[in-house]
Amino acid sequence: MFRELAKAVALILSIVSIYALLGSAFFVPGSPWQYRLAGAVETLAMCACVCFASGLLFSISERSEPPVTRTLPVQLFYWALAGTVLMFLLSRYLEVYYIPLIWKNQPY
């Protein structure tokens, strides 16, 4: 009973930390990309710690003891990390190469 509750709380904490990672990477209005990147890297370290600790809890509570990297919180972290990096690079590309073209064509 306690293990199942601990696993649920750990999974919720992992999801909340991933949400904080996405928030620090994308939803800081008016900040340059260098500041968003620095904040995202700091939040990434916190998110990795939370997700791997949750993964340890998940792997210890199973009878077969799968590797930590195959547990749900760690896989969520990997997928969120890949998506965040892809979206961050895409947003940086659009900010540098696409947005200035839109601004040039606006009438004054």
matplotlib code that plots the C-alpha trace (Angstrom):
import matplotlib.pyplot as plt

x = [0.0, 2.7, 4.8, 2.0, 1.3, 5.0, 5.2, 2.2, 3.7, 7.1, 5.5, 3.5, 6.7, 8.5, 5.7, 5.7, 9.5, 9.2, 6.6, 9.0, 11.6, 9.3, 8.2, 11.8, 12.8, 9.9, 7.6, 9.8, 8.5, 11.0, 14.1, 17.0, 17.6, 20.9, 19.0, 16.3, 19.0, 20.8, 17.6, 16.6, 19.9, 19.6, 16.0, 17.2, 19.6, 16.8, 14.4, 17.0, 17.5, 13.8, 13.1, 16.1, 15.1, 11.6, 13.1, 15.0, 11.9, 10.1, 12.9, 13.3, 9.5, 9.3, 10.1, 12.1, 14.0, 14.3, 17.1, 16.5, 16.5, 13.5, 11.2, 8.4, 9.7, 13.1, 11.5, 9.3, 12.4, 14.2, 11.2, 10.6, 14.3, 14.3, 11.2, 12.5, 15.8, 14.0, 11.5, 14.2, 16.4, 13.3, 12.4, 15.9, 16.0, 12.7, 13.8, 17.0, 16.0, 12.2, 11.0, 13.3, 11.8, 8.4, 9.4, 11.0, 7.8, 5.6, 4.5, 5.4]
y = [0.0, 2.5, 1.5, 2.2, 5.6, 6.5, 5.5, 7.7, 10.7, 10.2, 10.0, 13.2, 14.9, 13.8, 15.3, 18.6, 18.8, 18.2, 20.9, 23.3, 22.4, 23.3, 26.5, 27.7, 26.9, 28.6, 30.7, 33.5, 36.4, 39.1, 37.3, 36.5, 33.0, 32.8, 33.5, 31.0, 28.4, 29.0, 28.7, 25.6, 23.9, 24.6, 23.2, 20.3, 19.2, 19.4, 17.5, 14.8, 14.3, 14.0, 11.7, 9.4, 9.2, 8.3, 5.7, 4.2, 4.0, 2.3, -0.2, -1.1, -1.7, -4.2, -7.8, -8.3, -5.0, -3.6, -1.2, 2.4, 3.6, 1.4, 2.8, 5.2, 8.4, 8.1, 7.3, 10.4, 12.4, 11.2, 11.9, 15.3, 16.1, 15.1, 17.2, 20.2, 20.2, 19.9, 22.6, 24.9, 24.5, 25.1, 28.2, 29.5, 28.9, 30.7, 33.6, 34.1, 33.3, 33.7, 36.5, 39.2, 38.5, 39.1, 42.4, 43.7, 43.4, 45.4, 48.8, 51.8]
z = [0.0, 1.0, -2.1, -4.5, -2.9, -2.9, -6.6, -7.4, -5.6, -7.2, -10.7, -10.0, -8.8, -12.0, -14.1, -12.2, -12.6, -16.3, -16.4, -14.7, -17.3, -20.1, -18.4, -17.8, -21.4, -23.2, -21.1, -19.9, -21.9, -23.0, -22.0, -24.5, -25.5, -23.5, -20.2, -21.1, -21.9, -18.6, -16.7, -18.6, -17.9, -14.2, -14.2, -16.3, -13.5, -10.9, -13.2, -13.9, -10.1, -9.4, -12.3, -11.6, -7.9, -8.9, -11.3, -8.4, -6.4, -9.3, -9.9, -6.2, -5.7, -8.7, -8.1, -11.3, -10.7, -14.2, -14.9, -13.8, -17.4, -18.3, -15.6, -16.4, -14.8, -16.5, -19.9, -19.4, -18.7, -21.8, -24.1, -22.5, -22.9, -26.6, -27.2, -25.3, -27.2, -30.5, -29.7, -28.3, -31.4, -33.7, -31.7, -31.9, -35.7, -36.2, -34.0, -36.0, -39.6, -39.8, -37.5, -39.0, -42.4, -41.0, -39.3, -42.5, -44.5, -42.1, -43.4, -41.3]

ax = plt.figure().add_subplot(projection="3d")
ax.plot(x, y, z, "-o")
ax.set_aspect("equal")
plt.show()
